[in-house]
Amino acid sequence: MMKVIFSKLAKLELEDATAFYELEYSGLGRRFREEVRKAVKRIIEYPEGWSIDRGNIRKCLLHKFPYKILYSIEMDHIFIVAIAHQHRKPEYWVEHLRFD
């Protein structure tokens, strides 16, 4: 099975969104994390199954939340660039790429 590495930005976004959803409704943060986990599992199984967003970065949309997972396929792992809200400024994450 392919290894998955999260960028610092993606880890922060996952924590922030989980906390936000948990404040909105008890248990919703846990459901958000589970949805991310399922999407990452799908990415591992079918890394080329999602469309290219920019350059070599692909996007996988979550089913139950307005988020997308932006990732690249590396030689020996999947690199999660961002876990982005779909209605945020498009491509805001590009400026963070050089910091990871």
ZAKEVEX-6718 format. One record per residue: residue in three letters; z, y, x of N, C-alpha, C, CB in turn. Coordinates in nm, 3 decimals, padded with zeros to 5 digits, always signed. Each point is the difference from the previous one (the first is absolute). Glycine has a CB too. Example, Ala and Ser with C-alpha at 12.3 -4.5 7.8 and 13.67 -1.06 7.14 Angstrom:
r type->ALA; nc3->+00.780; nc2->-00.569; nc1->+01.319; cac3->+00.000; cac2->+00.119; cac1->-00.089; cc3->+00.000; cc2->+00.120; cc1->+00.090; cbc3->+00.125; cbc2->-00.117; cbc1->-00.189
r type->SER; nc3->-00.197; nc2->+00.222; nc1->+00.154; cac3->+00.006; cac2->+00.119; cac1->+00.082; cc3->+00.073; cc2->+00.109; cc1->-00.077; cbc3->-00.215; cbc2->-00.063; cbc1->+00.118
% end
This chain:
r type->MET; nc3->+00.000; nc2->-00.119; nc1->+00.085; cac3->+00.000; cac2->+00.119; cac1->-00.085; cc3->+00.000; cc2->+00.124; cc1->+00.089; cbc3->+00.123; cbc2->-00.124; cbc1->-00.185
r type->MET; nc3->-00.198; nc2->+00.224; nc1->+00.143; cac3->-00.013; cac2->+00.122; cac1->+00.078; cc3->+00.127; cc2->+00.086; cc1->-00.011; cbc3->-00.249; cbc2->-00.006; cbc1->-00.037
r type->LYS; nc3->+00.289; nc2->+00.066; nc1->+00.148; cac3->+00.116; cac2->+00.086; cac1->+00.005; cc3->-00.034; cc2->+00.135; cc1->-00.062; cbc3->+00.084; cbc2->-00.118; cbc1->+00.208
r type->VAL; nc3->+00.016; nc2->+00.183; nc1->-00.268; cac3->-00.017; cac2->+00.132; cac1->-00.059; cc3->+00.093; cc2->+00.097; cc1->+00.071; cbc3->-00.065; cbc2->-00.099; cbc1->-00.225
r type->ILE; nc3->+00.011; nc2->+00.213; nc1->+00.265; cac3->+00.079; cac2->+00.105; cac1->+00.065; cc3->-00.014; cc2->+00.127; cc1->-00.084; cbc3->-00.033; cbc2->-00.103; cbc1->+00.233
r type->PHE; nc3->+00.147; nc2->+00.162; nc1->-00.269; cac3->+00.002; cac2->+00.125; cac1->-00.077; cc3->+00.015; cc2->+00.118; cc1->+00.096; cbc3->+00.100; cbc2->-00.118; cbc1->-00.201
r type->SER; nc3->-00.178; nc2->+00.224; nc1->+00.178; cac3->+00.017; cac2->+00.123; cac1->+00.077; cc3->+00.134; cc2->+00.064; cc1->-00.039; cbc3->-00.254; cbc2->+00.036; cbc1->+00.015
r type->LYS; nc3->+00.301; nc2->+00.057; nc1->+00.065; cac3->+00.123; cac2->+00.074; cac1->-00.035; cc3->-00.019; cc2->+00.072; cc1->-00.133; cbc3->+00.056; cbc2->+00.030; cbc1->+00.245
r type->LEU; nc3->-00.173; nc2->+00.029; nc1->-00.265; cac3->-00.031; cac2->+00.070; cac1->-00.124; cc3->+00.009; cc2->-00.095; cc1->-00.120; cbc3->-00.149; cbc2->+00.160; cbc1->+00.128
r type->ALA; nc3->+00.088; nc2->-00.277; nc1->-00.117; cac3->+00.001; cac2->-00.097; cac1->-00.111; cc3->+00.142; cc2->-00.045; cc1->-00.032; cbc3->-00.230; cbc2->-00.076; cbc1->+00.067
r type->LYS; nc3->+00.312; nc2->+00.052; nc1->+00.036; cac3->+00.140; cac2->-00.040; cac1->-00.023; cc3->+00.075; cc2->+00.109; cc1->-00.075; cbc3->-00.005; cbc2->-00.140; cbc1->+00.209
r type->LEU; nc3->-00.015; nc2->+00.264; nc1->-00.166; cac3->+00.066; cac2->+00.114; cac1->-00.064; cc3->-00.045; cc2->+00.014; cc1->-00.145; cbc3->+00.016; cbc2->+00.116; cbc1->+00.223
r type->GLU; nc3->-00.146; nc2->-00.127; nc1->-00.246; cac3->-00.052; cac2->+00.011; cac1->-00.137; cc3->+00.054; cc2->-00.111; cc1->-00.090; cbc3->-00.207; cbc2->+00.107; cbc1->+00.091
r type->LEU; nc3->+00.218; nc2->-00.227; nc1->-00.038; cac3->+00.054; cac2->-00.112; cac1->-00.077; cc3->+00.145; cc2->+00.027; cc1->-00.038; cbc3->-00.156; cbc2->-00.159; cbc1->+00.119
r type->GLU; nc3->+00.235; nc2->+00.206; nc1->-00.024; cac3->+00.140; cac2->+00.033; cac1->-00.028; cc3->+00.013; cc2->+00.113; cc1->-00.101; cbc3->+00.059; cbc2->-00.075; cbc1->+00.231
r type->ASP; nc3->-00.138; nc2->+00.181; nc1->-00.213; cac3->+00.005; cac2->+00.115; cac1->-00.091; cc3->-00.039; cc2->-00.037; cc1->-00.142; cbc3->-00.053; cbc2->+00.149; cbc1->+00.193
r type->ALA; nc3->-00.055; nc2->-00.223; nc1->-00.207; cac3->-00.047; cac2->-00.038; cac1->-00.134; cc3->+00.098; cc2->-00.096; cc1->-00.066; cbc3->-00.237; cbc2->+00.031; cbc1->+00.074
r type->THR; nc3->+00.293; nc2->-00.123; nc1->+00.004; cac3->+00.099; cac2->-00.094; cac1->-00.054; cc3->+00.121; cc2->+00.078; cc1->-00.054; cbc3->-00.076; cbc2->-00.180; cbc1->+00.162
r type->ALA; nc3->+00.126; nc2->+00.274; nc1->-00.083; cac3->+00.115; cac2->+00.081; cac1->-00.041; cc3->-00.032; cc2->+00.082; cc1->-00.124; cbc3->+00.076; cbc2->+00.010; cbc1->+00.239
r type->PHE; nc3->-00.195; nc2->+00.051; nc1->-00.243; cac3->-00.042; cac2->+00.080; cac1->-00.115; cc3->-00.001; cc2->-00.084; cc1->-00.127; cbc3->-00.138; cbc2->+00.145; cbc1->+00.152
r type->TYR; nc3->+00.071; nc2->-00.262; nc1->-00.146; cac3->-00.010; cac2->-00.085; cac1->-00.118; cc3->+00.137; cc2->-00.054; cc1->-00.042; cbc3->-00.232; cbc2->-00.062; cbc1->+00.069
r type->GLU; nc3->+00.318; nc2->+00.036; nc1->+00.027; cac3->+00.134; cac2->-00.051; cac1->-00.033; cc3->+00.082; cc2->+00.107; cc1->-00.072; cbc3->-00.008; cbc2->-00.154; cbc1->+00.200
r type->LEU; nc3->-00.011; nc2->+00.280; nc1->-00.161; cac3->+00.068; cac2->+00.111; cac1->-00.069; cc3->-00.054; cc2->+00.018; cc1->-00.141; cbc3->+00.039; cbc2->+00.113; cbc1->+00.221
r type->GLU; nc3->-00.170; nc2->-00.135; nc1->-00.237; cac3->-00.063; cac2->+00.013; cac1->-00.132; cc3->+00.054; cc2->-00.103; cc1->-00.098; cbc3->-00.206; cbc2->+00.090; cbc1->+00.110
r type->TYR; nc3->+00.219; nc2->-00.213; nc1->-00.062; cac3->+00.042; cac2->-00.110; cac1->-00.088; cc3->+00.055; cc2->-00.113; cc1->+00.087; cbc3->-00.173; cbc2->+00.063; cbc1->-00.176
r type->SER; nc3->+00.293; nc2->-00.106; nc1->+00.146; cac3->+00.064; cac2->-00.105; cac1->+00.080; cc3->-00.087; cc2->-00.127; cc1->+00.003; cbc3->+00.226; cbc2->+00.094; cbc1->-00.060
r type->GLY; nc3->-00.254; nc2->-00.142; nc1->+00.181; cac3->-00.082; cac2->-00.120; cac1->+00.017; cc3->-00.147; cc2->+00.029; cc1->+00.024; cbc3->+00.160; cbc2->-00.117; cbc1->-00.144
r type->LEU; nc3->-00.202; nc2->+00.241; nc1->+00.113; cac3->-00.143; cac2->+00.034; cac1->+00.016; cc3->-00.038; cc2->+00.008; cc1->+00.148; cbc3->+00.007; cbc2->+00.125; cbc1->-00.218
r type->GLY; nc3->+00.086; nc2->-00.079; nc1->+00.302; cac3->-00.027; cac2->+00.004; cac1->+00.144; cc3->-00.025; cc2->-00.139; cc1->+00.056; cbc3->+00.142; cbc2->+00.204; cbc1->+00.018
r type->ARG; nc3->-00.061; nc2->-00.299; nc1->-00.063; cac3->-00.017; cac2->-00.140; cac1->+00.042; cc3->-00.135; cc2->-00.053; cc1->-00.047; cbc3->+00.251; cbc2->-00.035; cbc1->-00.008
r type->ARG; nc3->-00.290; nc2->+00.070; nc1->-00.114; cac3->-00.130; cac2->-00.044; cac1->-00.052; cc3->-00.115; cc2->+00.061; cc1->+00.080; cbc3->+00.101; cbc2->-00.025; cbc1->-00.228
r type->PHE; nc3->-00.085; nc2->+00.151; nc1->+00.270; cac3->-00.101; cac2->+00.064; cac1->+00.084; cc3->-00.015; cc2->-00.074; cc1->+00.132; cbc3->+00.051; cbc2->+00.222; cbc1->-00.107
r type->ARG; nc3->+00.061; nc2->-00.252; nc1->+00.173; cac3->-00.003; cac2->-00.074; cac1->+00.127; cc3->-00.067; cc2->-00.136; cc1->-00.016; cbc3->+00.208; cbc2->+00.118; cbc1->+00.071
r type->GLU; nc3->-00.178; nc2->-00.184; nc1->-00.181; cac3->-00.059; cac2->-00.132; cac1->-00.027; cc3->-00.151; cc2->+00.012; cc1->-00.018; cbc3->+00.215; cbc2->-00.076; cbc1->-00.108
r type->GLU; nc3->-00.259; nc2->+00.182; nc1->+00.040; cac3->-00.143; cac2->+00.023; cac1->-00.019; cc3->-00.069; cc2->+00.025; cc1->+00.134; cbc3->+00.045; cbc2->+00.095; cbc1->-00.229
r type->VAL; nc3->+00.019; nc2->-00.020; nc1->+00.317; cac3->-00.053; cac2->+00.024; cac1->+00.136; cc3->-00.007; cc2->-00.133; cc1->+00.075; cbc3->+00.096; cbc2->+00.236; cbc1->+00.003
r type->ARG; nc3->+00.010; nc2->-00.315; nc1->-00.012; cac3->+00.003; cac2->-00.130; cac1->+00.069; cc3->-00.115; cc2->-00.090; cc1->-00.047; cbc3->+00.250; cbc2->+00.018; cbc1->+00.023
r type->LYS; nc3->-00.274; nc2->-00.022; nc1->-00.154; cac3->-00.110; cac2->-00.082; cac1->-00.055; cc3->-00.135; cc2->+00.051; cc1->+00.049; cbc3->+00.139; cbc2->-00.049; cbc1->-00.204
r type->ALA; nc3->-00.156; nc2->+00.181; nc1->+00.209; cac3->-00.127; cac2->+00.058; cac1->+00.046; cc3->-00.022; cc2->-00.032; cc1->+00.148; cbc3->+00.020; cbc2->+00.185; cbc1->-00.170
r type->VAL; nc3->+00.085; nc2->-00.177; nc1->+00.251; cac3->-00.012; cac2->-00.032; cac1->+00.143; cc3->-00.038; cc2->-00.147; cc1->+00.016; cbc3->+00.170; cbc2->+00.179; cbc1->+00.059
r type->LYS; nc3->-00.112; nc2->-00.264; nc1->-00.141; cac3->-00.033; cac2->-00.143; cac1->+00.004; cc3->-00.149; cc2->-00.022; cc1->-00.032; cbc3->+00.238; cbc2->-00.057; cbc1->-00.067
r type->ARG; nc3->-00.289; nc2->+00.131; nc1->-00.033; cac3->-00.143; cac2->-00.010; cac1->-00.034; cc3->-00.087; cc2->+00.050; cc1->+00.115; cbc3->+00.056; cbc2->+00.032; cbc1->-00.244
r type->ILE; nc3->-00.012; nc2->+00.075; nc1->+00.309; cac3->-00.075; cac2->+00.054; cac1->+00.115; cc3->-00.006; cc2->-00.104; cc1->+00.112; cbc3->+00.073; cbc2->+00.236; cbc1->-00.060
r type->ILE; nc3->+00.040; nc2->-00.303; nc1->+00.087; cac3->+00.004; cac2->-00.103; cac1->+00.104; cc3->-00.098; cc2->-00.113; cc1->-00.033; cbc3->+00.242; cbc2->+00.057; cbc1->+00.050
r type->GLU; nc3->-00.244; nc2->-00.098; nc1->-00.178; cac3->-00.087; cac2->-00.110; cac1->-00.041; cc3->-00.149; cc2->+00.038; cc1->+00.003; cbc3->+00.186; cbc2->-00.083; cbc1->-00.143
r type->TYR; nc3->-00.216; nc2->+00.208; nc1->+00.103; cac3->-00.140; cac2->+00.047; cac1->-00.007; cc3->-00.011; cc2->+00.137; cc1->+00.064; cbc3->-00.039; cbc2->-00.133; cbc1->-00.211
r type->PRO; nc3->+00.053; nc2->+00.143; nc1->+00.344; cac3->+00.002; cac2->+00.132; cac1->+00.065; cc3->-00.123; cc2->+00.086; cc1->-00.026; cbc3->+00.138; cbc2->-00.103; cbc1->+00.172
r type->GLU; nc3->-00.252; nc2->+00.041; nc1->-00.191; cac3->-00.123; cac2->+00.078; cac1->-00.022; cc3->-00.033; cc2->+00.014; cc1->-00.149; cbc3->-00.084; cbc2->-00.078; cbc1->+00.223
r type->GLY; nc3->+00.180; nc2->+00.045; nc1->-00.308; cac3->-00.022; cac2->+00.001; cac1->-00.145; cc3->+00.003; cc2->+00.136; cc1->-00.065; cbc3->+00.096; cbc2->-00.221; cbc1->+00.001
r type->TRP; nc3->-00.057; nc2->+00.326; nc1->+00.072; cac3->+00.010; cac2->+00.132; cac1->-00.060; cc3->-00.095; cc2->+00.097; cc1->+00.066; cbc3->+00.236; cbc2->-00.046; cbc1->-00.056
r type->SER; nc3->-00.270; nc2->+00.150; nc1->-00.019; cac3->-00.102; cac2->+00.094; cac1->+00.047; cc3->+00.053; cc2->+00.087; cc1->+00.113; cbc3->-00.101; cbc2->+00.001; cbc1->-00.228
r type->ILE; nc3->+00.007; nc2->+00.046; nc1->+00.307; cac3->+00.032; cac2->+00.089; cac1->+00.112; cc3->+00.024; cc2->+00.140; cc1->-00.056; cbc3->-00.138; cbc2->-00.139; cbc1->+00.163
r type->ASP; nc3->+00.246; nc2->+00.201; nc1->-00.121; cac3->+00.037; cac2->+00.134; cac1->-00.044; cc3->-00.056; cc2->+00.104; cc1->+00.096; cbc3->+00.208; cbc2->-00.090; cbc1->-00.106
r type->ARG; nc3->-00.191; nc2->+00.064; nc1->+00.236; cac3->-00.049; cac2->+00.093; cac1->+00.103; cc3->-00.001; cc2->-00.074; cc1->+00.133; cbc3->+00.091; cbc2->+00.203; cbc1->-00.124
r type->GLY; nc3->-00.200; nc2->-00.195; nc1->+00.196; cac3->-00.011; cac2->-00.068; cac1->+00.130; cc3->+00.022; cc2->-00.149; cc1->-00.016; cbc3->+00.080; cbc2->+00.208; cbc1->+00.116
r type->ASN; nc3->+00.023; nc2->-00.260; nc1->-00.049; cac3->+00.029; cac2->-00.143; cac1->-00.014; cc3->+00.126; cc2->-00.022; cc1->-00.086; cbc3->-00.107; cbc2->-00.042; cbc1->+00.225
r type->ILE; nc3->+00.147; nc2->+00.145; nc1->-00.299; cac3->+00.119; cac2->-00.008; cac1->-00.085; cc3->-00.041; cc2->-00.042; cc1->-00.141; cbc3->+00.117; cbc2->+00.179; cbc1->+00.137
r type->ARG; nc3->-00.055; nc2->-00.287; nc1->-00.184; cac3->-00.026; cac2->-00.051; cac1->-00.136; cc3->+00.113; cc2->+00.039; cc1->-00.092; cbc3->-00.132; cbc2->-00.192; cbc1->+00.093
r type->LYS; nc3->+00.106; nc2->+00.186; nc1->-00.224; cac3->+00.105; cac2->+00.033; cac1->-00.096; cc3->+00.014; cc2->-00.111; cc1->-00.104; cbc3->-00.044; cbc2->+00.245; cbc1->+00.034
r type->CYS; nc3->+00.168; nc2->-00.279; nc1->-00.061; cac3->+00.034; cac2->-00.099; cac1->-00.101; cc3->+00.088; cc2->+00.069; cc1->-00.103; cbc3->-00.015; cbc2->-00.195; cbc1->+00.166
r type->LEU; nc3->-00.032; nc2->+00.203; nc1->-00.290; cac3->+00.076; cac2->+00.067; cac1->-00.105; cc3->+00.107; cc2->-00.093; cc1->-00.055; cbc3->-00.200; cbc2->+00.141; cbc1->-00.058
r type->LEU; nc3->+00.319; nc2->-00.085; nc1->+00.033; cac3->+00.104; cac2->-00.078; cac1->-00.065; cc3->-00.034; cc2->-00.012; cc1->-00.148; cbc3->+00.175; cbc2->+00.078; cbc1->+00.168
r type->HIS; nc3->-00.130; nc2->-00.185; nc1->-00.231; cac3->-00.034; cac2->-00.025; cac1->-00.140; cc3->+00.082; cc2->+00.084; cc1->-00.096; cbc3->-00.064; cbc2->-00.229; cbc1->+00.065
r type->LYS; nc3->+00.195; nc2->+00.241; nc1->-00.040; cac3->+00.089; cac2->+00.059; cac1->-00.100; cc3->+00.052; cc2->+00.138; cc1->+00.037; cbc3->+00.064; cbc2->-00.228; cbc1->-00.061
r type->PHE; nc3->-00.100; nc2->+00.278; nc1->+00.177; cac3->+00.047; cac2->+00.130; cac1->+00.045; cc3->-00.120; cc2->+00.078; cc1->+00.055; cbc3->+00.232; cbc2->-00.093; cbc1->+00.054
r type->PRO; nc3->-00.228; nc2->+00.228; nc1->-00.062; cac3->-00.115; cac2->+00.081; cac1->+00.046; cc3->-00.001; cc2->+00.020; cc1->+00.152; cbc3->+00.003; cbc2->+00.115; cbc1->-00.221
r type->TYR; nc3->+00.002; nc2->-00.226; nc1->+00.294; cac3->+00.002; cac2->+00.004; cac1->+00.146; cc3->-00.112; cc2->-00.087; cc1->+00.056; cbc3->+00.247; cbc2->+00.040; cbc1->-00.003
r type->LYS; nc3->-00.286; nc2->-00.009; nc1->+00.125; cac3->-00.095; cac2->-00.083; cac1->+00.072; cc3->+00.054; cc2->-00.027; cc1->+00.139; cbc3->-00.194; cbc2->+00.094; cbc1->-00.132
r type->ILE; nc3->+00.161; nc2->-00.212; nc1->+00.183; cac3->+00.037; cac2->-00.036; cac1->+00.136; cc3->-00.123; cc2->+00.020; cc1->+00.086; cbc3->+00.177; cbc2->-00.168; cbc1->-00.077
r type->LEU; nc3->-00.164; nc2->+00.253; nc1->+00.177; cac3->-00.110; cac2->+00.026; cac1->+00.093; cc3->+00.027; cc2->-00.080; cc1->+00.126; cbc3->-00.042; cbc2->+00.234; cbc1->-00.095
r type->TYR; nc3->-00.057; nc2->-00.312; nc1->+00.138; cac3->+00.022; cac2->-00.091; cac1->+00.113; cc3->-00.126; cc2->-00.020; cc1->+00.082; cbc3->+00.177; cbc2->-00.114; cbc1->-00.131
r type->SER; nc3->-00.156; nc2->+00.066; nc1->+00.253; cac3->-00.113; cac2->-00.037; cac1->+00.085; cc3->+00.018; cc2->-00.144; cc1->+00.044; cbc3->-00.030; cbc2->+00.239; cbc1->+00.080
r type->ILE; nc3->-00.080; nc2->-00.304; nc1->-00.054; cac3->+00.001; cac2->-00.138; cac1->+00.048; cc3->-00.015; cc2->+00.006; cc1->+00.152; cbc3->-00.100; cbc2->-00.092; cbc1->-00.220
r type->GLU; nc3->+00.205; nc2->+00.050; nc1->+00.290; cac3->-00.002; cac2->+00.000; cac1->+00.146; cc3->-00.030; cc2->-00.142; cc1->+00.048; cbc3->+00.165; cbc2->+00.194; cbc1->+00.010
r type->MET; nc3->-00.175; nc2->-00.212; nc1->+00.121; cac3->-00.033; cac2->-00.132; cac1->+00.056; cc3->+00.100; cc2->-00.107; cc1->-00.042; cbc3->-00.105; cbc2->+00.115; cbc1->+00.194
r type->ASP; nc3->+00.234; nc2->-00.083; nc1->-00.184; cac3->+00.101; cac2->-00.102; cac1->-00.026; cc3->+00.102; cc2->+00.039; cc1->-00.108; cbc3->-00.030; cbc2->-00.070; cbc1->+00.234
r type->HIS; nc3->+00.003; nc2->+00.179; nc1->-00.307; cac3->+00.092; cac2->+00.041; cac1->-00.106; cc3->-00.067; cc2->+00.096; cc1->-00.098; cbc3->+00.191; cbc2->-00.030; cbc1->+00.159
r type->ILE; nc3->-00.121; nc2->+00.051; nc1->-00.270; cac3->-00.038; cac2->+00.101; cac1->-00.098; cc3->+00.090; cc2->+00.119; cc1->+00.026; cbc3->-00.077; cbc2->-00.171; cbc1->-00.177
r type->PHE; nc3->+00.020; nc2->+00.290; nc1->+00.188; cac3->+00.079; cac2->+00.122; cac1->+00.024; cc3->+00.003; cc2->+00.083; cc1->-00.127; cbc3->-00.061; cbc2->-00.001; cbc1->+00.245
r type->ILE; nc3->+00.179; nc2->+00.014; nc1->-00.305; cac3->+00.016; cac2->+00.081; cac1->-00.121; cc3->+00.018; cc2->+00.144; cc1->+00.044; cbc3->+00.105; cbc2->-00.193; cbc1->-00.132
r type->VAL; nc3->-00.203; nc2->+00.275; nc1->+00.101; cac3->-00.001; cac2->+00.140; cac1->+00.041; cc3->+00.089; cc2->+00.083; cc1->-00.091; cbc3->-00.233; cbc2->-00.028; cbc1->+00.090
r type->ALA; nc3->+00.220; nc2->+00.008; nc1->-00.222; cac3->+00.074; cac2->+00.081; cac1->-00.097; cc3->+00.014; cc2->-00.075; cc1->-00.131; cbc3->-00.084; cbc2->+00.211; cbc1->+00.109
r type->ILE; nc3->+00.188; nc2->-00.175; nc1->-00.183; cac3->+00.016; cac2->-00.045; cac1->-00.138; cc3->-00.002; cc2->+00.130; cc1->-00.080; cbc3->+00.138; cbc2->-00.215; cbc1->+00.057
r type->ALA; nc3->-00.256; nc2->+00.250; nc1->-00.104; cac3->-00.027; cac2->+00.134; cac1->-00.050; cc3->-00.008; cc2->+00.007; cc1->-00.152; cbc3->-00.119; cbc2->+00.045; cbc1->+00.211
r type->HIS; nc3->+00.178; nc2->+00.060; nc1->-00.266; cac3->-00.015; cac2->+00.027; cac1->-00.143; cc3->-00.146; cc2->+00.037; cc1->-00.022; cbc3->+00.243; cbc2->+00.078; cbc1->-00.027
r type->GLN; nc3->-00.304; nc2->-00.133; nc1->-00.077; cac3->-00.144; cac2->+00.019; cac1->-00.021; cc3->-00.036; cc2->+00.143; cc1->-00.039; cbc3->-00.013; cbc2->-00.237; cbc1->-00.067
r type->HIS; nc3->+00.109; nc2->+00.316; nc1->+00.020; cac3->-00.032; cac2->+00.136; cac1->-00.045; cc3->+00.042; cc2->+00.107; cc1->+00.101; cbc3->+00.024; cbc2->-00.080; cbc1->-00.233
r type->ARG; nc3->+00.018; nc2->+00.036; nc1->+00.350; cac3->+00.034; cac2->+00.092; cac1->+00.108; cc3->-00.128; cc2->+00.054; cc1->+00.061; cbc3->+00.216; cbc2->-00.124; cbc1->+00.047
r type->LYS; nc3->-00.203; nc2->+00.229; nc1->+00.031; cac3->-00.116; cac2->+00.057; cac1->+00.071; cc3->-00.077; cc2->-00.113; cc1->+00.069; cbc3->+00.123; cbc2->+00.221; cbc1->+00.034
r type->PRO; nc3->-00.249; nc2->-00.237; nc1->-00.063; cac3->-00.078; cac2->-00.108; cac1->+00.063; cc3->+00.003; cc2->+00.010; cc1->+00.151; cbc3->-00.148; cbc2->-00.008; cbc1->-00.201
r type->GLU; nc3->+00.160; nc2->-00.107; nc1->+00.263; cac3->-00.007; cac2->-00.013; cac1->+00.145; cc3->+00.107; cc2->+00.079; cc1->+00.075; cbc3->-00.241; cbc2->-00.035; cbc1->-00.028
r type->TYR; nc3->+00.353; nc2->+00.067; nc1->-00.036; cac3->+00.110; cac2->+00.067; cac1->+00.068; cc3->+00.049; cc2->-00.082; cc1->+00.119; cbc3->+00.066; cbc2->+00.107; cbc1->-00.217
r type->TRP; nc3->-00.081; nc2->-00.239; nc1->+00.206; cac3->+00.053; cac2->-00.093; cac1->+00.100; cc3->-00.078; cc2->+00.001; cc1->+00.130; cbc3->+00.079; cbc2->-00.141; cbc1->-00.185
r type->VAL; nc3->-00.202; nc2->+00.193; nc1->+00.183; cac3->-00.086; cac2->-00.002; cac1->+00.119; cc3->+00.067; cc2->+00.073; cc1->+00.116; cbc3->-00.204; cbc2->-00.010; cbc1->-00.147
r type->GLU; nc3->+00.269; nc2->+00.123; nc1->+00.118; cac3->+00.062; cac2->+00.077; cac1->+00.107; cc3->+00.118; cc2->-00.073; cc1->+00.064; cbc3->-00.072; cbc2->+00.207; cbc1->-00.116
r type->HIS; nc3->+00.125; nc2->-00.308; nc1->+00.048; cac3->+00.114; cac2->-00.074; cac1->+00.054; cc3->-00.044; cc2->-00.119; cc1->+00.088; cbc3->+00.132; cbc2->+00.069; cbc1->-00.202
r type->LEU; nc3->-00.258; nc2->-00.104; nc1->+00.201; cac3->-00.046; cac2->-00.119; cac1->+00.071; cc3->+00.034; cc2->+00.003; cc1->+00.148; cbc3->-00.182; cbc2->-00.019; cbc1->-00.165
r type->ARG; nc3->+00.169; nc2->+00.132; nc1->+00.228; cac3->+00.020; cac2->+00.006; cac1->+00.145; cc3->+00.147; cc2->-00.012; cc1->+00.041; cbc3->-00.204; cbc2->+00.141; cbc1->+00.013
r type->PHE; nc3->+00.296; nc2->-00.134; nc1->-00.108; cac3->+00.143; cac2->-00.004; cac1->+00.033; cc3->+00.057; cc2->-00.141; cc1->+00.002; cbc3->+00.020; cbc2->+00.225; cbc1->-00.100
r type->ASP; nc3->-00.095; nc2->-00.325; nc1->+00.060; cac3->+00.053; cac2->-00.137; cac1->-00.007; cc3->-00.050; cc2->-00.086; cc1->+00.112; cbc3->+00.015; cbc2->+00.022; cbc1->-00.243
% end
